[in-house]
Amino acid sequence: MIRKTDPQTIAPYLTDGSNFSGGSADEVIIPESVDELIIFLKSNDRPITIAGAGTGVTASCIPESGLIISLERFVELGNIINASVDVGPAVSLAQLNDYLEPSQYFYPPNPTESLASIGGTLATNASGARSYKYGATRDYVLEADIVLADGRALSLSRGDTIDQPLKFSDGSEESFPEISYTSPKCKNAAGYYVRPGMDWLDLFIGSDGTLGIVTRIRLKLLPRPASFISGVLFFESEEASWHLVSSIRNSDDEFINPCSLEYFDRRSLDRLKNKFEDIPLDAESALFFENDINLQEEYDLALEAWFDYLNGKGVLLDDSWFAQKPNDLKRFHEFRHTIPVMLNEENSRLGRIKIGTDMAVSDSHLLDVMRFYKGELLKRDIDYVIFGHLGDNHLHINLLPETHQIDQAHDIYNILVKQILEWNGTVSAEHGIGKLKKNYFSQMVGESSLEELRSIKKMFDPNLFLGRGNIL
């Protein structure tokens, strides 16, 4: 076991993608085996924060006090067996994708940050552009080995439901408490997942490092598509792109079955024009789409079906981009990932704080939420950019206030949250709650439900050691 106590060696573990400051830890513990981890935990009496790759944006891996446990040595990649693979929690998405590249399989969840660790994506139930068709991390976790804060260990598999007691390695058991709270029925990464009859495994996915330490994950893989039809569609109005998503959902054409539908508003395009000069001048919005094709011989039929389908739907077809070769696909993915990078660079250059949302609603409120966002934002003089997963009704509203507008930006955020919750939506659809969105989560679930969720936390971590300051 490696132990770091020098403040200079601890400092790199006190940052993540949120730019949250003020973290503090006495020590970093780096176990090299599960046994080492268990032995340490059985004698530990300090708060614990689990360190991942540091790509999260809610400060969940930044400790308030106590110690950090880094699983950076847990980087095993097992053989592909029965369309699944065992991975250590410190394996990154990029490493997993490279490992799978020569095989006939792929791992569908594709969060923007490819350096994110698999353990971190499990902790937040991360998703990505392809979640419209393929879903989030939760849909691909088959098994997990977990160690609790007191050193008790358990292995969970699909089919181990909360209707039956949970059995630990030392022979002890726990039963799921009787609670009335249930998670919202939309894309969601806010707090503990609770549904009647669910698997125990689902409780730990999205728990932000507050219930247990995951040491092994078995992931489900899917057969790799033969190819993808991909493109960036430009629209003569923003509403035209919103309506296209609704139309796609209702299409019965076998070839109109995209896995990605990513949205960019006019303000996104204005910035992207600095790098992509062939964006049409009159484009008011854009959709990046991907449609997987299982059989290469069906590619031309599918492409023709898309062209026919898009006619008359407000798409600037002559000016839109369609992939003709592998480099085009790479360019379109670059287009999709560029806007958040550009905003981060812009904010850094101007010394500006970005206030970003991560909310989502159910399908029935797609047009409602888009009109609501635009209506509220146009009332103010704060700069903003909207992009994100339109197929999942999950947009990122990036408020870009000047220094004197920060309070006003937070007021706007509160107005947005209030309406989203009236539509039974979620305050976090992919990034988790961490330390930064606890107040919104409290507003989302209410005090009585918070007490129920605290009873889950205390069942697994009675001393409240793990992930202090996260979620609750």
Secondary structure, 3 states (H helix, E strand, C coil): CEEECCHHHHHHHHCCCCCCCCCCCCEEEECCCHHHHHHHHHCCCCCEEEECCCCCCCCCCCCCCCEEEECCCCCCECCCCCCEEEECCCCEHHHHHHHHCCCCEECCCECCCCCCEHHHHHHHCCCECCHHHHCCHHHHEEEEEEECCCCCEEEEECCCECCCCEECCCCCEECCCCCCCCCCCCCCCCCCCCCCCCEHHHHHCCCCCCCCEEEEEEEECEECCCEEEEEEEEECCHHHHHHHHHHHHCCCCCCCCCCEEEEECHHHHHHHCCCCCCCCCCCCEEEEEEEEECCHHHHHHHHHHHHHHHCCCCECHHHCEECCCHHHHHHHHHHHHHHHHHHHHHHHHHCCCCEECCEECCHHHHHHHHHHHHHHHHCCCCEEEEEEEHHHCEEEEEEECCHHHHHHHHHHHHHHHHHHHHCCCECCCCCCCCCCCHHHHHHHHCHHHHHHHHHHHHHHCCCCCECCCCCC
